[in-house]
Amino acid sequence: MTEPTVTFDASATAIDHFRLLYCRFTLKATTPLHLPPYKGSAFRGGFGHALKQMACTAPEKICDTCEQPNRCIYAYLFETKIEQTGANEEMIPRPFVLVPPLEAYREYAPGDVMTCDLVLTGDAMEYLPYFIAGLNQLGHQGIGKSMGRYTITAVHCLRPNAPAYELYCGPENRFEDLRAPTTGGELAMQYRDASPQHLTLSLITPTRLKYQGHLLKQAPPFHVIARRLLDRIAELSLFFHDTPLALDIRAWKHASEAIRLVESHVTPYDWERYSSRQRTRMKLGGVVGTATYAGDLAPFLPLLSLGEWLNVGKGATFGLGKYQIADMA
């Protein structure tokens, strides 16, 4: 029996079919804004509410009672159900990542500029105009405790190893032609010539991972990151690219256990949000900082490169779990 191949080429080939858009929104405050230090809930929650008001024929109702969920863009993005798979809502990842402005500022004066990032993957890319309209509507109706307002001045599309280009001009309400999306293979090829034995990940936003049923409050072992990343990529591949991930997931998870955590500088970051759907406050803390790993890391670089765009762990749609490959040796 042939042993499964755990190589760079195997993982790069397996994710080549992924299609992604990475969009950066430039926002300008038009009235004073008061926002929390971590702004993920304000932006993601506010966007969801604005989108539901725009797209839903009965926004006061819950989606479970809707008679036309398959025709609703809000239900597709926020209450995702894939009928033919038999999967329930909790099993299906959302096909977008919304990373809020990352500076710790809480007060913005009129004229101040901030940016937020949006990543769409697979079938969700066709709904980009709805994201622009929803975030635009959020800016008009107000965000945060003070219900401060902003306008979208521009949306740029970011690509690996290529200049960003303007996709939308806010003041003129003008859309430019969308160019070819980035593929998973393009992300992987950034690291084609790398053979690191040490690699440092910078955990930029609170990274929320569990191990053996417990939330990690220290640097995650590499196999925990790899396991969750493999599961997330496999789920997004199946549900939104209509393609099973061509990797022996069990073999790759086993291989990840050989990678060692050798240095860490992380701190817990606690925050909470109010869920209007569940009518309760939810704690969504994680860890931020850096973690350095040692071992045969090259096979995992394609997966890690895709994770730089898709995030890892719980709460990705709030921008949680954003990381970058900070250093390799």
N, C-alpha and C positions, 0 to 999 in steps of 0.2 A: 504494500500500500504506500503510495507516494505521500510524503509529509507535506503539509500546507506550506507555501512559500511566504515568508514574512520579509519582504524586500521593499525598497523605495519604489521600484517599478510596479510592483503589484498594487500598492496602495494608490500610486499616482494614476494608474490605469483605471482603478475601481471608482475614482471620484471624477474622472474626466467628463462624464455626462452632466455633472452639476452645472447649472446656469444661475448666475447671480448678478444683481445690481447693487452697487454700493453708492448711495446718494448722500450728499452732505447739504443740509439745509442751513442757509444763513438767515438769521432772524434779527430784526431790529425792534427794540422796545419802543412803543409809541406812548405808553403811560408808565408810571412807576410800577415795577414788578417786584413782588416779594415771594421768593421761592425757597424751599428747604435746601439744605446742603446737598443731598442727593435727590435729583429731580425726576427720577425715573417714573415714579407713580404719578406725579403731576402731569407729565407729558403723555405717558401711555394711557392712563385713565382718562385724561381730558380728551385725547384723540379718539378713544373708543366711544366716549359719550357723544362727541361731535359727529362722528361717522354714523352712529346709530340714529341720531336726529336727522341726518341728511338722507340716509339710505333706506330706513325702515318705514313701512307704511303704518306701523303701530308701535312706535318706540317706547311707549309706556308698558308694553307687555314683555314677558320673558320669552326667550327664544324657544324654550321647550314646548310652548303652547302655540308656536307659529305654524301655520298651515303651508307656508311656502319657504322653508328654510334653505332649500337648494337654489333659490333664486336671489338670495340676499347676500350682498358682499360683506355686511357686518357679521352675519352668521358664519360665513366661510372663513373669515379671519379670526374671529374671537370665540366662536362656539363650534369649532371644526368637528364635523362628524363625517366619516367615510363609510357610507352605508354598506358597500359591497365587501368591506374587509371584516365587518363584525367588530371592529375596534370601538371602544368607547372613547368619549371626549378626552379623558385624562391620559389616554395612551398616545394621543396624536399631538405632535409638537406644532406650534404655530409657524407658518412659513415666513415670518418676518422677525427682525430684531430692530428695536428702536432704542438707540443710545442717546440719552439726554445730554444737555450741556454738562461737561464734567468739572468745570471750575466750582470751587466751594462758595462762590459769591451767593449771597442771599438777596441783595438789593441791586436792582438794575434801574438806572434812570432813563428817561426818554432819550433815544439815540444810541444807547448802549447796544452792542452787537454780541450775539451768542450763536453757537452752532449746535445742531443735533444731527446724528447720523441714522440713516435707515438702510437696512439690508433686506432685500427681497430675494427669494429663491424659487426656482421652478415655476409652476403655474401662477404663483402669486405676482410675478413680475408684471403681468398684464393689468394689474390693478394699481399701478403707480399713480395714475391721475387721481384716484380716490384718496390716496395718502396725502398728496399735495393739497387736494381740496379740503380734506379733514383737518390737516394741520393749519391750513389757512383759516378755516372756520373757527378752530380753537383760538387762534390769535385774535379774531374779531370778537368772540364772546368773552374771552378772558380766562386767565389761568392763575392758579395759586390762591392764597387766602385773600389777597387784595383784588383778585380778578383783573390783574394787569393785562394789558394788551400788547400785541406785537404784530409785525407784518413779515411775510416771507420776502426777502429781497432777491434771493437767488437759490437755485438748486443745482449743484454740480455733481456729475457722475465721476467717481474715482475708479481708476483701473491700475492694475499692477504694471510697473515699468512703462507707463505711458502717462502723458499729461491728462489732468482732469479736463472735462469739457462742460460748458454750461448747458443744462437741460431745460431750465425754466427761468425766465426773467419775471420776477414778481411785479415790479412797477408797471410793466407793459402787459402782464398776464400773457406772456408769449412762450410757447413750447417750441423747443428745437427737436429735430429728429433724434430718436433714440438709436444709438449705435449698438453693435453686437454686444451681448452680455459677456461678462467674464465667465470663464469655465473653471471648474475645479482643477483641471489639468494645468491651466495657466498659473494658478496659485501655487501648485506643487512645483512647477518648473523654476520658481524663484530660488529653490533650494536644491536644484538638481546636482550641483557640484559639491554639496556640503556632506561631510562625513563626521559629524560631531560626536565626541565622546562625553562632552559636557554641554548642557543647554540650560539657559535661564529663562524662565517665564516671568513676565511682569503681569501680575494680576491687577488690572487697572480699576475695574469696578468690583463691588463685593461679589465674590465667587462662592456660590452656595452649593456645596457637595456633601453627600452623606456617605458614610461607610459603616457597614454592619448596623444600619438603622439609626445611626447617630450623626447629627450635623457636625462637620469638622470645623473646629475653631483654631486649627493650626494648618501649616502648609500641607496640602493634600499629597499623599503618595502618588507617584506617577501612574500606577495602575488604576487608581480611582479616576483620574482625569481621562486616561485612555478608554476605560470602560464606558464612562458616560458619553464621551465624544463619539465612540463607535456606535453606541445605541442611537444617539441623536442623528448622526449622519445616515445611518441605516433607515431610520424612521422617515426622515425628510426625503431620502431617495425613493422609498417605496410610495409614500403618500402624495408627494408633490412633483416627482419626476417619473413616476410610474415605472420604476426600475429597481429591482432588488439589488442591494449592494453586493458586488461580486467579490466578497472576502469571506474567509472562514472566521467569523467573529470570535468563536471560542478560541481558536489558535492565536489570534492577535491579542486577545485579552490575556491569555497565558503568557505570551512573549513579553507583554508589558510589565509583568511582575519582576522581570530581571533588571529593570531600570531602577536605580537607587536615588532616593532623595539625599543629597549631600550637604545642602546649605539652605537656610530659609530665613527670611526677614519679613514676616507677615504679622499683621495685627487684625483683630476682629473689628468688623464694622457693622454696627447694628442699626437698623432702621425699620420702620413699620409703615403700613398703608391701611387705609380703610377700604374694605371691599363692600361696595353697595349691594352687590349681588348676594353675598353671604351675610351682610349686615353685621360685620365684626371687624375688629382691627387685627391685622395679620403681621407677624414678625417675619422679616425677610433679610435677616443679617447674613453675612458671609465674611470672607477674609480678603484683604488687599495686601499687596507687597510683592516680594520676589521669592521664587523658589528655584533652586538649581538641582538638576538631575544628572546622573552619570550612567553610561552604558551605551549600548548600540542603538543610538537614537535615530539614525538615518531612515530606517523604514517608516518611522512615525511622522516624519516631517510633512509629507503630503496631508495627512490627517490634521496635524497641528496647524498647517497653513489654512486649511478650510475652516478650522475652528476659530482662527483669528477673525474671520468674518461672521461666523454663525454663533459665537460664544459657546459656553459650556455650563452645565448645571441648571438649577432651577431659576426661573424668572428671567429667561433670556429676552422676552419681549419687553421687559422693563429696562433692558440694558445690563442686567446682571451677568457676571461671568465673562466679561470682555477681558481678553488677555492679548499680549504680544510676545513673540519670540524676541527677547531682548539681547541675548548674547549666545554665541556658540563658540566652542573651542575643541 
